[in-house]
C-alpha cells in the first residue's frame, strides 16, 4: 500500500530505500505523556529475516519548546540498531504543523535494524549409536554460517554425559577443507572450543574430537548437548544456536565395575539367621539404603538392586512396614541382632544382606 502521509517514500529512491515514517496527532492525545506504541516490522515474504517488535513510550512533553521525548525498547531482545548494539534508546522530536491547516502532527523517526532469521546453525553427530565401557567415540560438531556476512569469535560449549572421558589430543578443526587451530579448555564435564578463524558467508566449520567411555557411563543417560555463540562481522551483533543434543546408548558389555545387592526378609523359626525349608519369606518389607533408596521385597520376601557402585553399603530394615513382626534373635552371630546390615561390594561382584524376623505374638497363645 502507498504511504499517503505528507512524507512520501519511494523504494525507487536508493537513498531512502528501507525508510518509514509515522505521524502522531497531538489533538487526539497520541503524544500524551506515558503513551506507548508497539512498532512491528514484518520482513518481506520468503526472506531470511526475523520480525522485529519495539515499544515506543512518550517519556516527556515540553509544551514551551514543542519537544517530545521518547524511549524505544526492543521487545525481542535484539539490538535496535547497529550503533553499539543498544536494546533501548532515548530520543526526542519536534512537534510541527503539517501541510493541512489546523492539524498538529509529530514526526517520529526510529532507525531499526532487522536480523537474519537464523545466522548460525550447529549440528552434532557421532561415529556410532551404541558403545561399551572402553570404547572410543568420535564426535563431530558442524557450524554453518547462515548470515549475510562472516561470523567471528566462535565459541562452542559442549557438556559431556556421565562416564565420558574427553581425549584432549583428539581435537581437529576444518574450515573450507583447510585445517584450522582449535583451542580447548575443560571444566569438569564441560568442554569449550574456540577459534580465531572467522567463518565466511555460507561456510562450514567442522570440529571433531574423541571421548572414551568409562564404566561410569552405564549409569549415565549418554546424552550430551552443545551450543555455539559468535559475532557477526558486519554489525557486531551476538548470535547463537543450540543446544543440540546427541545420545549414545551405553551397553554394559563385559566390563563393568558395578555390582548387585540382593537379599531376603524371612521368618526365622530356629533363630540361626539362615532361611530353612518351612521358613517363609515376608512380602512388602521395606529396606532403606544409605543413599535414601527405598526397596520393597517381592511376594517371596526377596529383593535385588543392580548397577550398584562398589564399596561399603548399608541397608536398614523398616520394622514399621512389618506390623506383627520384630527382629529375630540370632543365637549364632551377634551382628545378626542389628536392624541394619553393612556389606562390602566388590567391583562387578555381588553382596547379600538378609534380615530375619519373628512374629511378636506366641502362636500357641493365639490357638
HELIX and SHEET records of a PDB file:
HELIX    1   1 UNK A   26  UNK A   28  5                                   3    
HELIX    2   2 UNK A  215  UNK A  219  5                                   5    
HELIX    3   3 UNK A  319  UNK A  321  5                                   3    
HELIX    4   4 UNK A  334  UNK A  337  5                                   4    
HELIX    5   5 UNK A  363  UNK A  366  1                                   4    
SHEET    1   A 6 UNK A  22  UNK A  25  0                                        
SHEET    2   A 6 UNK A 104  UNK A 108 -1                                        
SHEET    3   A 6 UNK A  88  UNK A  97 -1                                        
SHEET    4   A 6 UNK A  67  UNK A  74 -1                                        
SHEET    5   A 6 UNK A  52  UNK A  62 -1                                        
SHEET    6   A 6 UNK A  36  UNK A  41 -1                                        
SHEET    1   B 5 UNK A 120  UNK A 126  0                                        
SHEET    2   B 5 UNK A 136  UNK A 145 -1                                        
SHEET    3   B 5 UNK A 204  UNK A 213 -1                                        
SHEET    4   B 5 UNK A 164  UNK A 175 -1                                        
SHEET    5   B 5 UNK A 178  UNK A 180 -1                                        
SHEET    1   C 2 UNK A 130  UNK A 132  0                                        
SHEET    2   C 2 UNK A 249  UNK A 251  1                                        
SHEET    1   D 5 UNK A 183  UNK A 187  0                                        
SHEET    2   D 5 UNK A 190  UNK A 195 -1                                        
SHEET    3   D 5 UNK A 151  UNK A 159 -1                                        
SHEET    4   D 5 UNK A 223  UNK A 232 -1                                        
SHEET    5   D 5 UNK A 238  UNK A 247 -1                                        
SHEET    1   E 3 UNK A 302  UNK A 308  0                                        
SHEET    2   E 3 UNK A 259  UNK A 267 -1                                        
SHEET    3   E 3 UNK A 350  UNK A 352  1                                        
SHEET    1   F 4 UNK A 302  UNK A 308  0                                        
SHEET    2   F 4 UNK A 259  UNK A 267 -1                                        
SHEET    3   F 4 UNK A 355  UNK A 359  1                                        
SHEET    4   F 4 UNK A 325  UNK A 327 -1                                        
SHEET    1   G 4 UNK A 294  UNK A 296  0                                        
SHEET    2   G 4 UNK A 286  UNK A 289 -1                                        
SHEET    3   G 4 UNK A 311  UNK A 318 -1                                        
SHEET    4   G 4 UNK A 340  UNK A 345 -1                                        
END                                                                             
